[in-house]
């Protein structure tokens, strides 16, 4: 689970994740993959990382555009787990040449 972060902590954590935006108690990011299959590879790698972390994003796939949304449902808001997984999603996307 984890403790929810207050607005100041969320703002601080978002400074390290410039591609992510806050929408209430969620953060989200869009990624454009070089191809559809590369996008699916990104999703597969994110799914593995999410399983390892036992923390799962909502993922929307639209051809080469992927949208990732994170919140900690069990805590009722944003926690460190969301920002840790967001950073991992950024690393995975970059490895695949997605922006």
N, C-alpha and C positions, 0 to 999 in steps of 0.2 A: 504494500500500500504506500504509505508515506504521508508526510504532512504537506498540506497545500501551501504554496508560496504566496506571500502577500504581493501587492502590486509593485512595490519597489524591487523585490527579489525577481519577479517576472521580467521587469524592465531591464534589470541588470543582466539576467541570463540571455535575454534577446539581443543584447549588444554583441554577444559572441556568435550569434546566429542571424546574420543580417538578411538571409533569404527567407526567414520565417516571420510570420505576422500573427498577431494575437487577435482573436475574435472571442471575446468573453472569457470563458474558462477553457478555451482551446487555442492551440497554435497550429498553423498550417503553412504548407509550402507547395508550390508547383515546380515540377522538374520537367524539362523537355529532353527526351532521349534522342540520340542520333537516328534510331530506327525503332519500329514497333518491337522487334525481337529484343533489342537492347533494353527497351523499357521493361519487358517481361523479365529479363535477367536482373534488372535493378529490383523489381518487385520480389523476385525469388530470394535475392540476397537480403533484402530488408525483412522478408518473412523469416528467414533463418535467424537474423539478429534479434528480431522481436521474440521469437521462441526462446532463444538463449536468455533474453532479459525478462521473459514472462510478462511482456508489456507490448500490446498490439495496437498499431495505428489503424485508422480507417484509411483505405486506399481506393482511389478512384482512377481508373485507367480510361483514357480517351485517346486512342491511337498512340501517338508518341508522348502525350502529355499525361503526367502522373501527378495526382494531388495526394499529399499525405496530411492527415489531421491527427493530432495527438491531444489527449486529456487523460487524466487518471480517474476513471468512473468511480472506482471504489473509494476514492478520497473526496470526490465531489469537486474537483478542480485540477489545477496545474501543480505538478510536483517535480522534483528533481529528475524523476524517471523520464518525464516527457522531454526534458531538455537533453538528457543523456542520449536518449534514442534519436532525437532530432539531429544531434551532432553525428551520430553514427550513420543516419540516413544521408547527411551531407557527404560524409566520407565515401559511402557506397556509390552515390550518384556521381561523384567526381571520378572515382575509379573507372566508371563506365562511360565517361565523357558526356554525361548528362548535365544540363545547366538549368 
